[in-house]
Amino acid sequence: MPLPIGRRVMSAIALCAVALLAGCATTGSVPVFYGPQEKFGSVATYSRLFDATPAQTCEASRRALLSQGYLINTTTAEMVEGKKSFQPSPETHLQMVIRVVCVPDSPSGKVSLGFVTALQDSYALRKTNNSASLGVGALGSVSLPIAASSDSLVKVGSETIASDVFYDSFFDLIKRYLAADDLPPEASASGG
């Protein structure tokens, strides 16, 4: 005697659940990512010592970011964060966020350690097709298709910049602003 339809559906659902559980129970390797840059060591890619207080270092960092067109999101005596947008092509967008954290590195507080991290987010333009239908009650069951598309930026990647050259040039710019602060007022006003 064949099973009623309700029991056949329940049996099929039970078989699918058992198959799913069996698939989850198989042991496989779980991918673990340790990027090539994740080698904890004494390399100073992201930090430098400065002969200045943390507040002076962060102020020089703020000026360095402003001089390169960054919008300042956050600024305190211990931290500065700036953001800049780039559009390398009509359908891609990049956003760079640079964060500088300044901490004292001497008992006197006259030497500071600046930690800099640059994060680059990538966005791509995606077209989304939206469709709807319009029913007209007076004419019966006539439906007119209405189609529209919209564009939106979708985040497609995020990466911490790991280039020594990038950070070296930023630290050099901070040092230039710190050196300009050390000049007598009349020398800095005359440009030299």
C-alpha positions in Angstrom: 0.0 0.0 0.0 1.6 3.3 -1.0 2.2 6.0 1.6 -0.2 9.0 1.7 1.2 12.2 0.2 1.8 13.8 3.6 3.9 10.9 4.8 5.9 10.8 1.6 6.8 14.5 2.0 7.8 13.9 5.6 10.0 10.9 4.6 11.7 13.0 1.9 12.4 15.8 4.4 13.8 13.3 6.9 16.1 11.8 4.3 17.3 15.2 3.2 18.1 16.1 6.8 20.0 12.9 7.4 22.0 13.6 4.2 22.8 17.1 5.3 23.9 15.9 8.7 26.1 13.2 7.2 27.7 15.9 4.9 28.5 18.1 8.0 30.0 15.2 9.9 32.7 14.6 7.3 36.1 15.8 8.4 37.9 18.1 6.1 40.6 20.7 6.3 39.3 24.0 7.5 41.1 26.8 5.6 43.2 29.0 7.9 44.7 32.2 6.5 47.9 33.7 7.8 48.9 36.3 5.3 52.4 36.5 4.1 52.8 39.7 6.1 51.7 38.0 9.3 55.1 37.2 10.6 55.4 38.7 14.0 58.9 40.0 14.5 61.0 43.0 15.1 60.4 44.6 11.7 59.3 48.2 12.2 57.0 48.6 9.1 54.2 50.2 11.1 56.0 52.1 13.8 58.7 54.7 14.2 60.3 56.6 17.1 60.1 60.4 17.1 61.9 63.0 19.2 58.7 64.6 20.2 55.8 64.2 22.7 52.9 62.0 21.6 50.7 65.2 21.2 53.4 66.7 18.9 53.7 63.5 16.9 50.0 63.2 16.4 49.7 66.9 15.4 52.5 66.4 12.8 50.6 63.3 11.6 47.4 65.3 11.3 49.2 67.9 9.2 50.8 65.3 7.1 47.4 63.7 6.3 45.9 67.1 5.6 48.7 68.0 3.2 47.9 64.9 1.2 44.2 65.6 0.9 42.9 63.3 3.7 39.7 64.3 5.6 40.3 64.0 9.3 37.7 61.8 11.0 39.2 61.7 14.5 41.9 63.7 16.2 43.1 63.6 19.8 46.4 64.0 21.6 47.0 60.2 21.2 45.3 59.3 17.9 44.6 60.7 14.4 42.5 59.1 11.7 42.1 60.4 8.1 40.2 59.1 5.1 40.7 59.7 1.4 38.7 58.4 -1.6 40.1 57.4 -5.1 38.3 56.4 -8.3 40.8 54.6 -10.5 38.1 53.8 -13.1 34.4 54.7 -13.6 33.2 51.4 -12.0 35.7 51.1 -9.1 36.2 53.1 -6.0 38.9 52.9 -3.4 38.9 54.3 0.1 42.0 54.6 2.2 41.8 55.1 6.0 45.0 55.9 7.8 45.2 55.7 11.6 48.1 57.0 13.7 48.4 56.1 17.4 51.0 58.1 19.4 52.3 56.7 22.7 55.1 57.9 25.0 58.3 55.8 24.8 60.4 57.5 27.4 59.9 58.3 31.1 60.2 62.0 30.3 57.5 61.8 27.6 59.8 63.6 25.1 60.2 60.6 22.9 57.1 59.0 21.3 56.3 55.9 19.3 54.0 56.4 16.3 52.0 53.4 15.1 50.5 53.8 11.7 48.0 51.5 9.9 46.6 52.1 6.5 43.4 50.2 5.4 42.3 50.2 1.8 38.7 49.2 1.0 37.7 48.4 -2.6 34.2 49.0 -4.0 32.7 48.0 -7.4 29.7 49.4 -9.1 26.9 46.8 -9.3 23.7 47.1 -11.4 20.6 45.7 -9.9 17.5 45.1 -12.0 14.2 45.7 -10.3 11.0 44.6 -11.8 7.4 45.0 -10.8 4.0 44.5 -12.5 1.0 46.8 -12.6 -2.4 45.3 -12.6 -5.3 47.4 -13.9 -8.5 46.3 -12.2 -10.9 48.1 -14.6 -9.5 46.3 -17.6 -9.3 42.9 -16.0 -6.1 40.9 -15.5 -3.9 43.1 -17.6 -0.4 43.4 -16.2 2.2 45.8 -17.6 5.8 45.0 -16.7 7.7 47.9 -15.2 11.5 47.4 -15.1 14.1 49.7 -13.5 17.7 49.3 -12.7 19.7 50.9 -10.0 23.5 51.3 -9.4 25.1 50.8 -6.1 28.7 50.5 -4.8 29.4 47.1 -3.2 32.4 46.5 -1.0 34.5 43.8 -2.7 37.7 43.8 -0.7 39.6 45.2 2.3 43.3 45.1 2.8 45.8 46.5 5.3 48.7 48.1 3.3 51.9 46.3 4.0 54.3 48.3 1.8 57.5 49.5 3.6 57.9 52.2 0.9 54.4 53.6 1.7 55.0 53.8 5.4 58.6 55.1 5.0 57.3 58.1 2.9 54.6 58.8 5.5 57.0 58.7 8.4 59.4 61.0 6.5 56.5 63.5 6.0 55.7 63.4 9.7 59.4 64.1 10.5 59.4 67.1 8.1 56.4 68.6 10.0 58.1 67.9 13.4 61.3 69.6 12.1 59.3 72.6 10.9 57.8 73.0 14.4 61.4 73.2 15.8 62.3 76.2 13.7 62.2 79.7 15.2 59.0 81.5 14.3 60.7 84.0 12.0 62.5 81.2 10.1 59.3 79.2 9.5 57.3 82.3 8.5 59.9 83.2 5.9 59.9 79.6 4.5 63.3 78.6 5.4 
